[in-house]
Amino acid sequence: MRRFVLKTYGKVIAWILTALGLYTSCDIISPAEYGTPTADFIVRGNVNDAHNMQPIEDMAVIRKSRTPPYGNDTVRTGADGNYELEFTEIASGPEDITVYTSDTGEGKYLSDTIRIKADELKQIKKRNKKWYNGKFEGKADFSLKRETGPAPGHDEE
């Protein structure tokens, strides 16, 4: 009986290790290979307080990738509330870009999302006759509303 249990236990462990090995060896996104069309993108904008129109410093602005979480990119606003995201994407031309804000600091502001449509992007560099499809630029300005109550974990003042 003991031999049977040990044999069965060994088989179960072998199957689990095999499954884990296969799972971790496969990429969700295959890497770009020769002959893959790419395009460069730049998204610029400003983040300000909707109430007083003052710039918001150190706000996270995140580009949402088509295949999250891989390719998501985060930048922070400067003292003037401005930000710039620059990235390369596997693309055959201009594509919709989704960016959103997240107040990871004090939690005073509500998050917001802006989708920049492909036809709103301005082409600033032409494509070549190979696999490069050009450089595109878009703009996304955020006016964030404040949270109505105190931020979680903070006392009311």
Z-matrix of the N, CA and C atoms (Angstrom, degrees):
N
C 1 1.457
C 2 1.530 1 110.42
N 3 1.326 2 115.17 1 -43.40
C 4 1.459 3 120.09 2 -178.48
C 5 1.531 4 110.58 3 -62.51
N 6 1.322 5 116.70 4 -40.33
C 7 1.459 6 122.05 5 178.94
C 8 1.533 7 110.31 6 -62.77
N 9 1.334 8 116.75 7 -41.56
C 10 1.469 9 121.59 8 178.92
C 11 1.532 10 111.11 9 -61.70
N 12 1.327 11 116.96 10 -44.63
C 13 1.465 12 122.16 11 -179.82
C 14 1.524 13 110.22 12 -63.46
N 15 1.330 14 117.29 13 -44.84
C 16 1.464 15 120.51 14 179.93
C 17 1.528 16 111.46 15 -64.87
N 18 1.331 17 117.59 16 -39.60
C 19 1.462 18 121.54 17 178.53
C 20 1.532 19 110.38 18 -64.22
N 21 1.319 20 116.63 19 -45.93
C 22 1.466 21 121.57 20 179.58
C 23 1.522 22 110.35 21 -63.99
N 24 1.314 23 116.49 22 -44.17
C 25 1.464 24 121.60 23 178.14
C 26 1.529 25 110.36 24 -59.61
N 27 1.315 26 117.49 25 -42.72
C 28 1.463 27 122.23 26 178.35
C 29 1.522 28 111.94 27 -62.13
N 30 1.323 29 117.24 28 -40.89
C 31 1.474 30 121.11 29 179.10
C 32 1.527 31 111.07 30 -66.16
N 33 1.324 32 116.57 31 -41.72
C 34 1.471 33 120.64 32 179.35
C 35 1.525 34 110.00 33 -62.72
N 36 1.312 35 116.98 34 -45.41
C 37 1.470 36 121.28 35 178.74
C 38 1.526 37 110.13 36 -62.31
N 39 1.329 38 117.88 37 -41.75
C 40 1.470 39 121.36 38 179.23
C 41 1.526 40 110.87 39 -61.31
N 42 1.323 41 117.91 40 -42.93
C 43 1.474 42 121.19 41 178.73
C 44 1.530 43 111.32 42 -65.13
N 45 1.310 44 116.80 43 -41.57
C 46 1.470 45 120.24 44 179.36
C 47 1.520 46 110.49 45 -63.42
N 48 1.321 47 117.62 46 -45.77
C 49 1.465 48 120.82 47 179.35
C 50 1.529 49 111.50 48 -64.43
N 51 1.319 50 117.27 49 -38.06
C 52 1.470 51 120.66 50 176.90
C 53 1.521 52 110.46 51 -63.26
N 54 1.325 53 116.77 52 -46.02
C 55 1.467 54 120.47 53 -179.91
C 56 1.524 55 110.96 54 -62.99
N 57 1.327 56 117.32 55 -43.02
C 58 1.463 57 120.30 56 178.34
C 59 1.522 58 111.30 57 -63.87
N 60 1.317 59 117.10 58 -40.22
C 61 1.460 60 120.93 59 178.39
C 62 1.518 61 111.96 60 -62.24
N 63 1.322 62 117.09 61 -44.11
C 64 1.465 63 120.52 62 178.28
C 65 1.524 64 111.28 63 -66.48
N 66 1.321 65 117.12 64 -41.45
C 67 1.462 66 121.18 65 -178.53
C 68 1.527 67 111.66 66 -63.09
N 69 1.324 68 117.00 67 -42.97
C 70 1.462 69 119.61 68 -176.75
C 71 1.519 70 113.17 69 -80.08
N 72 1.310 71 118.10 70 -15.98
C 73 1.465 72 119.88 71 -178.86
C 74 1.520 73 112.76 72 -88.37
N 75 1.309 74 118.69 73 -9.09
C 76 1.466 75 121.98 74 -177.39
C 77 1.522 76 109.82 75 -102.51
N 78 1.334 77 116.18 76 125.62
C 79 1.458 78 120.77 77 174.71
C 80 1.518 79 108.98 78 -79.85
N 81 1.318 80 115.98 79 142.56
C 82 1.458 81 119.95 80 174.78
C 83 1.519 82 109.29 81 -70.60
N 84 1.320 83 115.74 82 -39.66
C 85 1.457 84 121.03 83 179.06
C 86 1.516 85 107.39 84 -111.30
N 87 1.307 86 116.05 85 125.29
C 88 1.458 87 117.54 86 177.70
C 89 1.524 88 108.86 87 -76.52
N 90 1.318 89 117.73 88 143.60
C 91 1.465 90 119.96 89 -178.80
C 92 1.522 91 111.49 90 -67.23
N 93 1.323 92 115.14 91 153.55
C 94 1.458 93 120.04 92 178.21
C 95 1.522 94 108.81 93 -65.74
N 96 1.295 95 115.47 94 131.66
C 97 1.452 96 120.52 95 -179.78
C 98 1.521 97 109.40 96 -116.40
N 99 1.307 98 115.80 97 177.72
C 100 1.458 99 120.65 98 178.14
C 101 1.524 100 109.21 99 -55.35
N 102 1.305 101 115.55 100 136.16
C 103 1.456 102 119.89 101 178.38
C 104 1.513 103 113.72 102 86.62
N 105 1.320 104 117.56 103 16.56
C 106 1.459 105 121.11 104 179.13
C 107 1.522 106 109.16 105 -98.10
N 108 1.336 107 117.93 106 121.30
C 109 1.467 108 119.63 107 179.97
C 110 1.527 109 111.53 108 -70.52
N 111 1.335 110 116.08 109 134.01
C 112 1.458 111 120.69 110 178.49
C 113 1.524 112 110.38 111 -129.11
N 114 1.312 113 115.24 112 160.03
C 115 1.463 114 122.31 113 174.83
C 116 1.522 115 107.51 114 -144.00
N 117 1.323 116 115.69 115 149.49
C 118 1.461 117 121.67 116 176.77
C 119 1.524 118 108.88 117 -98.65
N 120 1.325 119 116.20 118 145.56
C 121 1.458 120 121.59 119 -179.27
C 122 1.524 121 109.86 120 -133.52
N 123 1.329 122 115.30 121 144.50
C 124 1.458 123 122.42 122 173.26
C 125 1.525 124 106.84 123 -129.89
N 126 1.322 125 116.34 124 129.98
C 127 1.464 126 121.36 125 174.16
C 128 1.519 127 106.64 126 -121.60
N 129 1.326 128 115.39 127 123.60
C 130 1.468 129 121.50 128 178.45
C 131 1.520 130 108.50 129 -120.46
N 132 1.313 131 114.73 130 156.60
C 133 1.448 132 117.72 131 176.53
C 134 1.508 133 112.22 132 178.00
N 135 1.338 134 113.98 133 -170.13
C 136 1.447 135 122.37 134 -176.93
C 137 1.518 136 108.18 135 -136.93
N 138 1.328 137 115.98 136 147.02
C 139 1.461 138 121.79 137 176.11
C 140 1.519 139 107.40 138 -121.84
N 141 1.354 140 115.79 139 122.78
C 142 1.462 141 118.83 140 179.10
C 143 1.521 142 111.01 141 -136.35
N 144 1.324 143 114.53 142 167.90
C 145 1.456 144 123.05 143 178.26
C 146 1.526 145 108.10 144 -77.53
N 147 1.322 146 118.19 145 125.50
C 148 1.463 147 121.61 146 -177.48
C 149 1.525 148 112.01 147 -65.29
N 150 1.327 149 117.79 148 -26.57
C 151 1.462 150 121.29 149 -177.00
C 152 1.526 151 112.22 150 -76.96
N 153 1.335 152 117.11 151 -50.05
C 154 1.469 153 119.34 152 -174.97
C 155 1.531 154 113.66 153 -115.13
N 156 1.342 155 117.30 154 3.04
C 157 1.467 156 124.11 155 177.50
C 158 1.532 157 113.29 156 61.06
N 159 1.323 158 118.10 157 19.47
C 160 1.462 159 122.18 158 176.75
C 161 1.531 160 109.17 159 -80.92
N 162 1.339 161 117.38 160 143.66
C 163 1.468 162 119.39 161 178.38
C 164 1.528 163 111.02 162 -65.17
N 165 1.323 164 115.55 163 147.88
C 166 1.463 165 121.32 164 178.20
C 167 1.526 166 107.88 165 -107.64
N 168 1.324 167 115.13 166 120.40
C 169 1.465 168 120.78 167 -179.20
C 170 1.527 169 110.78 168 -88.23
N 171 1.318 170 116.09 169 147.66
C 172 1.463 171 124.51 170 173.24
C 173 1.532 172 113.80 171 64.64
N 174 1.326 173 117.44 172 28.50
C 175 1.462 174 121.63 173 175.60
C 176 1.526 175 108.35 174 -85.15
N 177 1.317 176 117.83 175 134.97
C 178 1.469 177 121.61 176 178.46
C 179 1.527 178 109.34 177 -77.22
N 180 1.329 179 116.11 178 127.55
C 181 1.465 180 122.64 179 173.69
C 182 1.524 181 105.98 180 -116.62
N 183 1.327 182 116.27 181 122.90
C 184 1.460 183 121.60 182 -170.57
C 185 1.522 184 110.39 183 -119.94
N 186 1.329 185 115.37 184 130.92
C 187 1.467 186 120.18 185 172.99
C 188 1.513 187 106.59 186 -89.15
N 189 1.316 188 115.04 187 125.58
C 190 1.456 189 119.52 188 179.49
C 191 1.523 190 108.74 189 -90.02
N 192 1.310 191 116.20 190 119.91
C 193 1.458 192 122.39 191 -179.67
C 194 1.525 193 110.36 192 -74.45
N 195 1.318 194 115.18 193 158.73
C 196 1.465 195 119.54 194 175.32
C 197 1.520 196 110.81 195 -69.12
N 198 1.323 197 116.85 196 -20.04
C 199 1.461 198 121.79 197 -179.35
C 200 1.527 199 109.77 198 -128.18
N 201 1.359 200 117.80 199 65.09
C 202 1.455 201 120.10 200 -177.11
C 203 1.517 202 111.15 201 -63.85
N 204 1.304 203 120.41 202 153.24
C 205 1.454 204 126.55 203 1.49
C 206 1.518 205 113.23 204 -85.71
N 207 1.333 206 117.60 205 -3.25
C 208 1.459 207 120.78 206 -179.55
C 209 1.518 208 109.48 207 -70.46
N 210 1.315 209 116.75 208 128.20
C 211 1.457 210 120.25 209 178.40
C 212 1.510 211 114.39 210 93.49
N 213 1.340 212 118.22 211 -11.25
C 214 1.457 213 118.87 212 174.09
C 215 1.524 214 107.90 213 -62.85
N 216 1.318 215 116.51 214 142.26
C 217 1.457 216 120.45 215 -177.45
C 218 1.518 217 108.10 216 -135.85
N 219 1.323 218 117.00 217 137.83
C 220 1.457 219 121.92 218 -178.09
C 221 1.519 220 110.34 219 -123.59
N 222 1.333 221 115.53 220 134.15
C 223 1.464 222 121.64 221 170.99
C 224 1.523 223 107.12 222 -127.50
N 225 1.313 224 116.53 223 165.98
C 226 1.468 225 121.37 224 178.29
C 227 1.514 226 109.62 225 -118.96
N 228 1.317 227 115.32 226 148.29
C 229 1.460 228 119.95 227 179.60
C 230 1.520 229 110.09 228 -74.42
N 231 1.333 230 114.91 229 151.76
C 232 1.456 231 120.93 230 176.21
C 233 1.520 232 110.54 231 -86.02
N 234 1.320 233 116.78 232 -172.11
C 235 1.465 234 122.09 233 -179.67
C 236 1.524 235 111.17 234 -61.98
N 237 1.336 236 117.00 235 -27.94
C 238 1.466 237 121.32 236 179.50
C 239 1.529 238 112.38 237 -87.29
N 240 1.340 239 118.02 238 2.14
C 241 1.459 240 122.33 239 179.13
C 242 1.517 241 113.89 240 81.60
N 243 1.327 242 117.98 241 -0.04
C 244 1.465 243 121.32 242 -177.91
C 245 1.526 244 111.45 243 -84.94
N 246 1.332 245 114.88 244 154.06
C 247 1.460 246 121.42 245 175.81
C 248 1.527 247 109.07 246 -146.08
N 249 1.331 248 115.59 247 163.38
C 250 1.461 249 121.54 248 175.44
C 251 1.522 250 108.65 249 -147.72
N 252 1.328 251 115.39 250 123.86
C 253 1.461 252 122.67 251 175.33
C 254 1.522 253 107.72 252 -107.78
N 255 1.314 254 117.83 253 130.08
C 256 1.463 255 120.98 254 177.20
C 257 1.522 256 107.69 255 -131.63
N 258 1.340 257 116.48 256 128.82
C 259 1.457 258 120.02 257 -176.38
C 260 1.524 259 110.60 258 -155.21
N 261 1.330 260 115.32 259 161.51
C 262 1.461 261 123.10 260 175.65
C 263 1.516 262 107.41 261 -112.25
N 264 1.318 263 116.19 262 137.67
C 265 1.457 264 121.63 263 -176.79
C 266 1.523 265 109.09 264 -130.69
N 267 1.315 266 116.64 265 147.18
C 268 1.461 267 120.01 266 171.35
C 269 1.519 268 105.72 267 -71.98
N 270 1.322 269 116.27 268 111.73
C 271 1.463 270 120.21 269 -173.71
C 272 1.519 271 109.94 270 -157.62
N 273 1.306 272 115.51 271 147.60
C 274 1.463 273 120.08 272 177.84
C 275 1.523 274 111.09 273 -94.88
N 276 1.301 275 117.65 274 7.66
C 277 1.459 276 122.77 275 179.82
C 278 1.511 277 109.12 276 163.48
N 279 1.324 278 117.02 277 -162.48
C 280 1.464 279 118.71 278 179.63
C 281 1.529 280 111.11 279 -65.81
N 282 1.312 281 115.79 280 139.51
C 283 1.460 282 121.63 281 179.14
C 284 1.517 283 109.30 282 -134.54
N 285 1.333 284 116.42 283 157.18
C 286 1.461 285 120.67 284 177.37
C 287 1.529 286 109.88 285 -59.78
N 288 1.330 287 115.50 286 142.77
C 289 1.462 288 121.62 287 178.90
C 290 1.526 289 107.55 288 -124.90
N 291 1.318 290 116.70 289 132.68
C 292 1.459 291 121.37 290 177.38
C 293 1.523 292 108.73 291 -111.78
N 294 1.339 293 115.87 292 125.07
C 295 1.461 294 121.27 293 175.37
C 296 1.527 295 108.14 294 -125.31
N 297 1.316 296 115.88 295 147.23
C 298 1.463 297 119.09 296 177.50
C 299 1.516 298 110.17 297 -144.09
N 300 1.327 299 114.68 298 160.82
C 301 1.457 300 120.95 299 179.50
C 302 1.522 301 109.14 300 -105.91
N 303 1.308 302 114.70 301 153.36
C 304 1.452 303 120.57 302 177.67
C 305 1.522 304 108.07 303 -147.12
N 306 1.317 305 115.95 304 120.60
C 307 1.463 306 120.94 305 179.09
C 308 1.519 307 108.39 306 -84.31
N 309 1.317 308 115.69 307 92.18
C 310 1.462 309 120.40 308 -177.64
C 311 1.521 310 111.91 309 -88.75
N 312 1.323 311 116.87 310 -6.13
C 313 1.465 312 120.68 311 -178.79
C 314 1.507 313 111.62 312 -83.57
N 315 1.317 314 115.83 313 -100.44
C 316 1.460 315 121.05 314 -175.21
C 317 1.521 316 112.99 315 -87.06
N 318 1.314 317 118.24 316 -10.06
C 319 1.458 318 120.80 317 178.99
C 320 1.512 319 113.45 318 70.88
N 321 1.345 320 117.37 319 32.74
C 322 1.465 321 120.73 320 -178.08
C 323 1.522 322 112.73 321 -84.35
N 324 1.337 323 117.49 322 -18.53
C 325 1.463 324 120.74 323 -172.76
C 326 1.525 325 111.72 324 -119.03
N 327 1.335 326 114.91 325 147.95
C 328 1.461 327 121.16 326 175.17
C 329 1.525 328 109.12 327 -77.15
N 330 1.314 329 117.60 328 147.44
C 331 1.460 330 121.87 329 176.70
C 332 1.522 331 109.82 330 -72.13
N 333 1.327 332 115.98 331 156.59
C 334 1.459 333 121.75 332 178.57
C 335 1.523 334 108.34 333 -144.40
N 336 1.331 335 116.39 334 152.02
C 337 1.463 336 122.07 335 -179.83
C 338 1.518 337 109.51 336 -128.54
N 339 1.328 338 115.99 337 138.21
C 340 1.465 339 121.77 338 175.49
C 341 1.518 340 107.63 339 -128.00
N 342 1.318 341 115.81 340 132.72
C 343 1.465 342 121.37 341 175.46
C 344 1.519 343 107.68 342 -107.60
N 345 1.323 344 116.15 343 120.00
C 346 1.459 345 121.40 344 178.06
C 347 1.524 346 106.53 345 -93.44
N 348 1.314 347 116.69 346 116.58
C 349 1.466 348 121.63 347 -179.09
C 350 1.523 349 110.04 348 -71.70
N 351 1.314 350 116.29 349 151.46
C 352 1.465 351 121.88 350 -178.50
C 353 1.524 352 111.56 351 -58.19
N 354 1.329 353 117.51 352 -36.89
C 355 1.474 354 119.71 353 -178.56
C 356 1.530 355 112.61 354 -75.89
N 357 1.336 356 118.05 355 -8.47
C 358 1.466 357 121.92 356 175.67
C 359 1.527 358 111.94 357 -89.98
N 360 1.324 359 117.51 358 -10.67
C 361 1.461 360 121.67 359 -179.72
C 362 1.520 361 110.04 360 -79.37
N 363 1.322 362 115.13 361 139.74
C 364 1.464 363 121.31 362 178.84
C 365 1.530 364 108.00 363 -100.85
N 366 1.337 365 116.11 364 129.00
C 367 1.461 366 119.60 365 178.61
C 368 1.519 367 108.71 366 -82.07
N 369 1.343 368 116.77 367 120.09
C 370 1.462 369 120.79 368 -177.40
C 371 1.527 370 112.39 369 -109.08
N 372 1.322 371 116.42 370 -8.03
C 373 1.461 372 120.71 371 175.02
C 374 1.522 373 107.26 372 -143.57
N 375 1.315 374 116.10 373 131.41
C 376 1.465 375 121.33 374 -176.02
C 377 1.526 376 111.46 375 -74.64
N 378 1.307 377 114.98 376 158.43
C 379 1.457 378 121.33 377 177.01
C 380 1.516 379 109.87 378 -75.60
N 381 1.317 380 116.72 379 158.31
C 382 1.457 381 119.97 380 173.64
C 383 1.523 382 108.47 381 -103.09
N 384 1.296 383 117.18 382 -179.87
C 385 1.464 384 119.70 383 -176.26
C 386 1.522 385 111.97 384 -84.61
N 387 1.310 386 116.42 385 6.76
C 388 1.463 387 119.56 386 -179.89
C 389 1.525 388 108.93 387 -105.43
N 390 1.325 389 117.85 388 -123.66
C 391 1.458 390 121.30 389 -173.91
C 392 1.525 391 113.75 390 -103.92
N 393 1.321 392 117.60 391 -3.57
C 394 1.461 393 120.74 392 -179.02
C 395 1.530 394 109.24 393 -87.65
N 396 1.330 395 117.05 394 125.82
C 397 1.463 396 121.58 395 -175.24
C 398 1.515 397 114.50 396 -102.44
N 399 1.321 398 118.17 397 10.16
C 400 1.454 399 120.91 398 173.98
C 401 1.512 400 113.94 399 106.29
N 402 1.332 401 113.09 400 -177.02
C 403 1.462 402 121.02 401 -179.57
C 404 1.521 403 108.02 402 -121.51
N 405 1.324 404 116.30 403 135.23
C 406 1.457 405 122.23 404 -175.91
C 407 1.523 406 109.62 405 -126.05
N 408 1.326 407 114.85 406 146.90
C 409 1.458 408 120.76 407 -177.16
C 410 1.524 409 109.68 408 -127.55
N 411 1.333 410 115.33 409 139.02
C 412 1.454 411 121.26 410 177.74
C 413 1.518 412 110.78 411 -136.34
N 414 1.330 413 115.37 412 166.15
C 415 1.466 414 121.01 413 -178.23
C 416 1.523 415 108.79 414 -129.84
N 417 1.336 416 115.47 415 136.54
C 418 1.464 417 121.41 416 177.02
C 419 1.523 418 108.52 417 -142.42
N 420 1.334 419 116.15 418 105.98
C 421 1.465 420 122.15 419 177.72
C 422 1.527 421 109.22 420 -101.75
N 423 1.316 422 115.86 421 134.08
C 424 1.461 423 121.75 422 -178.70
C 425 1.523 424 110.35 423 -112.28
N 426 1.338 425 116.72 424 135.51
C 427 1.466 426 123.40 425 168.66
C 428 1.524 427 105.76 426 -117.46
N 429 1.314 428 115.55 427 104.26
C 430 1.459 429 120.09 428 -172.42
C 431 1.523 430 112.44 429 -92.53
N 432 1.328 431 113.86 430 139.49
C 433 1.458 432 120.71 431 176.33
C 434 1.518 433 108.63 432 -89.72
N 435 1.323 434 114.64 433 148.64
C 436 1.464 435 120.03 434 178.61
C 437 1.522 436 110.28 435 -78.30
N 438 1.344 437 114.20 436 152.92
C 439 1.463 438 120.33 437 172.62
C 440 1.522 439 107.50 438 -61.81
N 441 1.325 440 117.40 439 147.12
C 442 1.460 441 119.80 440 -178.67
C 443 1.521 442 112.64 441 -78.72
N 444 1.320 443 117.38 442 -33.87
C 445 1.463 444 120.62 443 -179.62
C 446 1.507 445 110.49 444 -109.53
N 447 1.321 446 116.20 445 -175.05
C 448 1.464 447 118.95 446 177.58
C 449 1.524 448 110.18 447 -67.60
N 450 1.301 449 115.90 448 150.62
C 451 1.460 450 120.84 449 177.78
C 452 1.521 451 108.93 450 -66.03
N 453 1.321 452 117.39 451 149.04
C 454 1.463 453 119.76 452 179.69
C 455 1.526 454 110.85 453 -57.23
N 456 1.331 455 115.59 454 133.54
C 457 1.459 456 120.34 455 178.53
C 458 1.518 457 113.87 456 83.50
N 459 1.347 458 118.44 457 1.34
C 460 1.464 459 121.61 458 179.99
C 461 1.526 460 108.86 459 -114.55
N 462 1.302 461 116.33 460 144.42
C 463 1.461 462 120.92 461 176.64
C 464 1.513 463 109.56 462 -84.13
N 465 1.329 464 115.81 463 151.12
C 466 1.461 465 119.68 464 175.26
C 467 1.511 466 109.04 465 -70.35
N 468 1.322 467 114.83 466 143.50
C 469 1.467 468 119.12 467 -179.15
C 470 1.502 469 110.02 468 -100.16
